[in-house]
Amino acid sequence: MTNTYKIYLISDSTGETLDRIFLALKAQFLNIEYKVHSYSFTRTENQILKILEEAEKNKNSIILYTIVDNNLAKYLANVSANKKIPCFGVLGNLILNFSKILNQKATHEPSGQHILNDEYYDRIEAIQFTMNHDDGNLINEVDQSDIILVGVSRTSKTPTSIYLANKGFKTSNIPLVNENSLPEQLKKNPQLTCVVGLSTEPERLADLRKNRMSSLRENENFKYTNLENIQKEVLDAKKTFQKYKWPLIDVTRKSVEETAASIIKIHEIYSNNAK
């Protein structure tokens, strides 16, 4: 394990931003052994010194940090340089360049993205709404949704809805058993709000459903897991989406994040056309 890299993620806030950046970064390198050490709410020189003293003990240490206080960030960079530890600030240059472009000083306030403003409360409201309208619940309130996801069972409706909610979208998701499972107000007015159909390859869906049944330790439901039945189910769903002119996303090889990004683009188009 001598080639294992010790990645030190140092943040003056929750570390959420840094975690996501490192996930995106490491995805670009296939052959890397690493162990992550995360340090959140790091706001004093003493805290930084203790972390760097620990990092110095390891041969392959790398520092990534998001610290908005200039003096503290400089201290981290200078001490790391003295100890010959590679150190990279993630936000520093971006903040500086944006400050120049916008012609205003940055606040340099840790946790600035978590300020309890209207945007924050709107996001919390969206999450609560989405949790209450999961899996066809409160179906009579779908007109209050920003986005409605429709799809057969196991097409990632719930995780995608939750992700969208964290982006501030009130999202309902409706399991499509057949056309009769759709709420009447949606059938009468298919463009009531932004509706997106989710689908996947039948073979993949069959595997997902079998794994689901196994994890629940339930007897296999033949109709639910049979490939021929699933093929018909997926085809019928696509016909329903076409009938109501709802855009379709195939989630077979997409992550939840990729699916959500496509849905947000569709929502933007819908919103522009609705104006």
C-alpha positions, 0 to 999 in steps of 0.5 A: 500500500506504499502507493496509496495517496492520503487525500486531506480535504480541509474545509472551513465549512461543512466540506460538502463542496470539497467532497463533490469536487474530489469525487469529480476529480478522482473519476478522471483517474482509473488507477489510484489507491487513496484514503480520504481524511476530511476536516470540516469547520477548520478555522484556526491556524492551530487546527491547520498545523495539527492536520499538516503535522499528521499529513507530513508523516505520510509519504503520499499526502495531498492537500485540497482545501476550500478556505475563504479567509485569505490569511488562513488560506495563505497560512495553509499554503505556506506551511504546506510548501515548507513541509513539501506537501502538495496543496491546492486551493479549490475556490481561491482563484475563482473567488478572486477572478469573480471579484474582479469581474463583478467589481466587488469584494467577496464577503469571505464568509465561511458557510456563505452558501448556507445562509438562511435566505429565501432560497434556502427556505424555498429548497427546504419547502421543495424537499418537504413537498417532494417527500410528501408526494413520493410514489403517487401520494397526494396525487390530487395535488400534482398541479402544485408541482414544478416537475412530475416524474412518471415511469414504471416501477424501478426507473429511479423516480424517487432518488431523482425526485429527491435530487431535484428537490435539493435543487429547489424543484417541488417534484411529484413522482407517479408510478405508471401501472397503466394509463388509469393510474394517472390522475384525471387532471393530468390526463385532461390537461397533460401540460398542466406542469412540466411532466417527464417520463422515465424509462429503461431497458427491459433487461436492466429493469428485470435485473433491478426488480429481481434484486429488489425482491431478493433484498426484501426477501419476498417471493418472486412476483412472476408478473413483476419480474418476467422479461416479456411482461416488462417489455410490454410494460415499458412499451405501453409506458412509452406509448403513454408518454407519446400520447400526452406528448411528454418528453422521455428520458432513458435512465439505463446508463445515466446516473441520478445527477445526469438524469436530473440535469436533463430534466432541469433543461426540459423544465427550462424549455417548458417554463420559457414556452409557458411564458 
